[in-house]
């Protein structure tokens, strides 16, 4: 398929005429995926479109973000309409659409809005920029350039997308534009401290106990340059914790002093999900792509059909390769 790369104004032209639209983020949606989808939904509904916001997998969106207004999603498996336009948001490849991929294939036109560096060219249209800190910042650009007056809800969606993908403006992808956009969002009435409390400071005790198990299992590879740990299916059952509570676990590992790469292993439906975080110039995105995954230089992931013990052995074996994948300026 030949993808037409759009400028911001061309995206707004594409969205000018009201029609039937389906929007979907990636499986295991995070704050950027959810916030971007909800912000775009609000924009399109204000422009007269009929919009269905889909979940790529499962029947329930993460409880962590249930403070959002209009936090309503339709499971992809329950969707039975044929969209005029399907928008894949924060999704670099079609596999990440999960159960929604079939609806993507049935749509008259398709659009990807994304900031990942490894977009695979699977849509009719593409609007993206890998230098942007979050997909929510791309949606914010569209909102600010449209004829629709931004609302506090739109700003909140995009702000959550931005702070979660930049680690509260602490990751390597934080840019001057990210701070500028955040300032614009705050000017529409959101309370940054209240949002921080809701996203980061409202955790259940069981979630903290999951942190404790992760920390108790910490191990190292590549002479201490790689730190890794894991959570198991039984952890979730015994602690009565949902998988939504794992979003912050890679950041805990990344904070270990003296390491370059953090690896979280998570048992999931008979498979193992591998989440990677890097400091400095190690390129974990390139490492993830070696195993069929993808992501950014500093944050990436992949999933393997293997046992937890097999994946732990793989990480130990491949740790040197992981930290050896450097950016162009390894002294940075």
C-alpha positions as CSV (number, residue, x, y, z in Angstrom):
1,X,0.0,0.0,0.0
2,X,1.2,3.5,-0.8
3,X,0.7,5.8,2.1
4,X,0.1,9.5,1.6
5,X,2.0,11.6,4.2
6,X,-0.1,14.5,5.3
7,X,0.7,17.9,6.7
8,X,-1.4,19.2,9.6
9,X,-3.6,21.3,7.3
10,X,-4.2,18.3,5.0
11,X,-5.3,16.2,8.0
12,X,-7.8,18.9,8.9
13,X,-9.0,18.9,5.3
14,X,-9.5,15.1,5.4
15,X,-11.5,15.6,8.6
16,X,-13.6,18.5,7.3
17,X,-16.7,16.6,6.2
18,X,-18.6,14.7,8.9
19,X,-18.8,11.0,8.4
20,X,-18.6,7.6,10.2
21,X,-15.3,7.4,12.0
22,X,-13.7,4.6,14.1
23,X,-10.7,5.5,16.3
24,X,-8.5,2.9,18.0
25,X,-5.2,2.9,19.9
26,X,-2.9,0.0,20.5
27,X,-3.4,-3.2,22.6
28,X,-2.5,-2.6,26.3
29,X,-3.3,1.1,25.9
30,X,-1.2,3.6,27.9
31,X,-1.9,7.2,28.8
32,X,-0.7,8.5,25.4
33,X,-2.8,6.0,23.4
34,X,-6.0,6.7,25.5
35,X,-5.5,10.4,25.9
36,X,-4.8,10.9,22.2
37,X,-7.9,8.8,21.2
38,X,-10.2,10.7,23.5
39,X,-8.9,14.1,22.5
40,X,-9.3,13.3,18.8
41,X,-12.8,11.9,19.5
42,X,-13.8,15.1,21.2
43,X,-12.4,17.2,18.3
44,X,-14.2,15.1,15.6
45,X,-17.5,15.1,17.5
46,X,-17.3,18.9,17.8
47,X,-16.9,18.9,14.0
48,X,-20.0,16.8,13.5
49,X,-18.5,13.3,12.9
50,X,-20.1,10.1,14.2
51,X,-17.2,8.6,16.2
52,X,-16.8,5.2,17.9
53,X,-13.8,4.8,20.1
54,X,-12.6,1.2,20.0
55,X,-10.6,-1.0,22.4
56,X,-8.0,-3.1,20.4
57,X,-8.3,-6.0,22.9
58,X,-10.5,-6.9,25.8
59,X,-13.7,-5.4,27.2
60,X,-12.5,-2.7,29.7
61,X,-10.2,0.3,29.5
62,X,-7.6,0.7,32.3
63,X,-9.1,1.9,35.5
64,X,-6.2,4.2,36.1
65,X,-7.6,6.8,33.7
66,X,-11.3,6.5,34.7
67,X,-11.2,10.2,35.9
68,X,-11.3,11.2,32.2
69,X,-14.6,12.7,30.9
70,X,-16.5,10.5,28.5
71,X,-14.3,7.6,29.3
72,X,-16.2,5.2,27.0
73,X,-14.9,2.6,24.6
74,X,-16.4,-0.1,22.5
75,X,-14.7,-3.5,22.5
76,X,-13.5,-4.1,18.9
77,X,-15.1,-7.5,19.0
78,X,-18.5,-5.9,19.5
79,X,-18.2,-3.3,16.7
80,X,-20.4,-4.1,13.7
81,X,-20.3,-0.9,11.6
82,X,-18.3,-0.1,8.4
83,X,-16.4,3.1,9.0
84,X,-15.8,5.7,6.3
85,X,-12.6,6.5,8.1
86,X,-10.6,4.4,10.5
87,X,-7.9,6.3,12.5
88,X,-5.2,4.2,14.2
89,X,-3.7,6.4,16.9
90,X,-0.3,5.8,18.5
91,X,0.0,2.7,16.4
92,X,3.1,2.1,14.2
93,X,2.0,-1.3,12.8
94,X,-1.3,-3.0,12.1
95,X,-0.6,-6.0,14.5
96,X,-0.9,-3.5,17.4
97,X,-4.5,-2.9,16.5
98,X,-5.4,-6.4,17.8
99,X,-9.0,-7.3,17.3
100,X,-9.7,-4.0,15.6
101,X,-7.5,-4.8,12.6
102,X,-10.5,-6.4,10.8
103,X,-12.4,-3.1,11.0
104,X,-9.4,-1.2,9.8
105,X,-9.3,-3.5,6.7
106,X,-13.0,-2.8,6.0
107,X,-12.8,1.0,6.2
108,X,-13.1,3.1,3.1
109,X,-10.1,5.2,4.1
110,X,-7.5,4.8,6.9
111,X,-5.3,7.3,8.7
112,X,-2.4,6.7,11.2
113,X,-1.5,9.5,13.7
114,X,1.6,8.4,15.5
115,X,5.0,9.5,16.8
116,X,6.9,6.2,16.7
117,X,10.0,5.9,14.5
118,X,9.0,2.6,13.0
119,X,5.7,3.2,11.1
120,X,5.3,0.4,8.6
121,X,3.2,2.1,5.9
122,X,0.0,0.2,6.4
123,X,-2.6,3.0,6.1
124,X,-4.0,5.2,3.3
125,X,-2.8,8.4,5.1
126,X,-0.2,9.1,7.7
127,X,0.3,12.1,10.0
128,X,3.3,11.7,12.3
129,X,6.6,13.0,13.6
130,X,9.0,10.8,15.5
131,X,10.6,13.9,17.1
132,X,7.4,14.8,18.9
133,X,7.3,13.7,22.5
134,X,3.9,12.0,22.4
135,X,1.1,11.3,20.0
136,X,-1.1,13.5,22.2
137,X,1.1,16.4,21.2
138,X,0.3,15.7,17.5
139,X,-3.4,15.7,18.3
140,X,-3.0,18.9,20.2
141,X,-1.5,20.5,17.1
142,X,-4.6,19.5,15.2
143,X,-6.9,20.9,17.9
144,X,-5.1,24.2,18.1
145,X,-5.1,24.6,14.3
146,X,-8.8,23.7,13.9
147,X,-11.8,26.0,14.0
148,X,-13.0,24.2,17.2
149,X,-12.4,26.0,20.5
150,X,-10.3,23.7,22.7
151,X,-12.0,22.6,25.9
152,X,-10.6,21.7,29.3
153,X,-11.4,18.1,28.6
154,X,-9.4,18.1,25.3
155,X,-6.5,19.8,27.1
156,X,-6.6,17.2,29.9
157,X,-6.6,14.3,27.5
158,X,-3.5,15.6,25.7
159,X,-1.7,16.7,28.9
160,X,-2.0,13.1,30.3
161,X,-0.7,11.8,27.0
162,X,2.2,14.1,27.3
163,X,3.2,13.6,30.9
164,X,2.9,9.8,30.7
165,X,5.0,9.4,27.6
166,X,7.7,11.8,28.9
167,X,7.7,10.4,32.4
168,X,6.6,13.7,33.8
169,X,9.0,15.5,31.5
170,X,12.0,13.4,32.6
171,X,12.7,11.1,29.7
172,X,15.0,11.7,26.8
173,X,12.1,12.5,24.5
174,X,11.2,15.7,26.5
175,X,11.6,18.7,24.2
176,X,11.1,22.4,24.3
177,X,7.9,22.0,22.3
178,X,6.6,19.6,24.9
179,X,6.9,22.3,27.6
180,X,5.3,24.8,25.3
181,X,2.4,22.5,24.5
182,X,1.9,21.7,28.2
183,X,1.7,25.4,28.9
184,X,-1.0,25.9,26.3
185,X,-2.9,23.0,27.7
186,X,-2.8,24.4,31.3
187,X,-4.1,27.7,30.0
188,X,-7.4,25.9,29.2
189,X,-8.1,25.3,32.9
190,X,-6.6,22.0,33.9
191,X,-4.8,21.6,37.2
192,X,-1.4,19.9,36.8
193,X,-1.0,18.9,40.4
194,X,-4.5,17.3,40.5
195,X,-3.7,15.3,37.4
196,X,-0.4,14.2,38.8
197,X,-2.2,13.0,41.9
198,X,-4.7,11.1,39.9
199,X,-2.2,9.4,37.6
200,X,0.7,8.8,40.0
201,X,-0.4,9.3,43.6
202,X,-3.6,7.3,43.8
203,X,-2.4,3.7,43.9
204,X,-3.9,0.8,45.8
205,X,-1.8,-1.0,48.5
206,X,-1.9,-4.1,46.4
207,X,-0.2,-2.2,43.5
208,X,2.6,-1.2,45.9
209,X,2.9,-4.8,47.0
210,X,3.4,-5.7,43.3
211,X,6.2,-3.1,43.2
212,X,7.8,-4.8,46.2
213,X,7.8,-8.2,44.5
214,X,9.4,-6.7,41.4
215,X,12.1,-5.1,43.5
216,X,12.8,-8.2,45.5
217,X,13.5,-10.1,42.2
218,X,15.9,-7.6,40.7
219,X,18.8,-9.2,38.8
220,X,21.6,-7.9,36.6
221,X,23.3,-8.8,33.3
222,X,26.2,-7.4,31.2
223,X,28.3,-6.5,34.3
224,X,25.5,-4.6,35.8
225,X,24.6,-2.4,32.8
226,X,21.3,-4.2,32.4
227,X,18.8,-4.5,35.3
228,X,15.8,-6.8,34.9
229,X,13.0,-8.2,36.9
230,X,9.6,-9.9,36.4
231,X,6.0,-10.2,37.5
232,X,4.0,-13.4,37.1
233,X,0.5,-14.4,36.4
234,X,0.2,-15.7,40.0
235,X,1.2,-12.2,41.3
236,X,-1.8,-10.7,39.7
237,X,-4.1,-13.4,41.1
238,X,-2.7,-13.4,44.6
239,X,-2.6,-9.6,45.0
240,X,-5.9,-9.1,43.1
241,X,-4.1,-6.5,40.9
242,X,-5.1,-5.8,37.3
243,X,-2.5,-5.7,34.6
244,X,-3.2,-1.9,34.3
245,X,-1.0,-1.5,37.4
246,X,2.2,-2.5,35.5
247,X,2.5,0.7,33.5
248,X,4.9,2.3,36.1
249,X,7.0,-0.8,36.7
250,X,9.6,-0.2,34.0
251,X,10.3,3.2,35.4
252,X,11.1,1.7,38.8
253,X,13.8,-0.5,37.2
254,X,15.1,2.4,35.1
255,X,15.8,4.3,38.3
256,X,18.4,1.8,39.5
257,X,21.7,3.7,39.7
258,X,24.6,2.6,37.5
259,X,22.5,0.8,34.9
260,X,21.9,1.7,31.2
261,X,18.9,-0.5,30.3
262,X,16.0,-1.7,32.4
263,X,13.9,-4.8,31.4
264,X,10.5,-5.7,32.8
265,X,9.2,-9.2,32.0
266,X,5.5,-9.8,32.4
267,X,3.6,-13.0,32.0
268,X,0.5,-12.5,30.0
269,X,-1.9,-15.1,28.6
270,X,0.8,-17.8,28.3
271,X,3.3,-15.4,26.7
272,X,5.9,-13.0,28.1
273,X,5.7,-9.3,27.4
274,X,9.1,-7.6,27.5
275,X,9.2,-3.8,28.3
276,X,12.5,-2.0,27.7
277,X,13.7,1.4,29.0
278,X,17.0,3.0,28.4
279,X,19.1,5.8,29.8
280,X,21.6,7.8,27.7
281,X,22.3,6.6,24.2
282,X,21.3,2.9,24.3
283,X,18.8,2.1,21.6
284,X,16.2,-0.3,23.0
285,X,13.9,0.3,20.0
286,X,16.5,-1.4,17.7
287,X,16.8,-4.2,20.2
288,X,13.0,-4.7,20.3
289,X,12.8,-4.8,16.5
290,X,15.2,-7.8,16.5
291,X,12.4,-9.8,18.2
292,X,9.5,-8.5,16.2
293,X,8.6,-5.6,18.5
294,X,9.2,-1.9,18.2
295,X,9.2,1.5,19.9
296,X,11.5,4.4,20.6
297,X,15.2,4.6,21.3
298,X,14.5,5.0,25.0
299,X,11.3,2.9,25.4
300,X,10.3,-0.2,23.5
301,X,8.9,-3.6,23.8
302,X,8.1,-7.0,22.3
303,X,6.2,-10.2,23.1
304,X,7.5,-13.7,22.9
305,X,5.7,-17.1,22.9
306,X,8.0,-18.6,25.5
307,X,8.1,-19.4,29.2
308,X,9.3,-16.8,31.7
309,X,12.5,-18.8,32.4
310,X,13.3,-19.0,28.7
311,X,12.9,-15.2,28.3
312,X,15.0,-14.5,31.4
313,X,17.8,-16.7,29.8
314,X,17.4,-14.8,26.6
315,X,17.8,-11.4,28.3
316,X,20.9,-12.5,30.0
317,X,22.3,-13.9,26.7
318,X,21.4,-10.8,24.7
319,X,22.2,-8.2,27.3
320,X,25.5,-7.2,25.8
321,X,23.8,-6.7,22.4
322,X,21.1,-4.5,24.0
323,X,23.6,-2.1,25.6
324,X,25.8,-2.2,22.5
325,X,23.1,-0.7,20.3
326,X,24.2,2.9,20.6
327,X,22.9,6.1,19.0
328,X,25.1,7.9,16.5
329,X,26.9,9.8,19.3
330,X,27.7,7.2,22.0
331,X,29.5,9.8,24.1
332,X,26.3,11.9,24.5
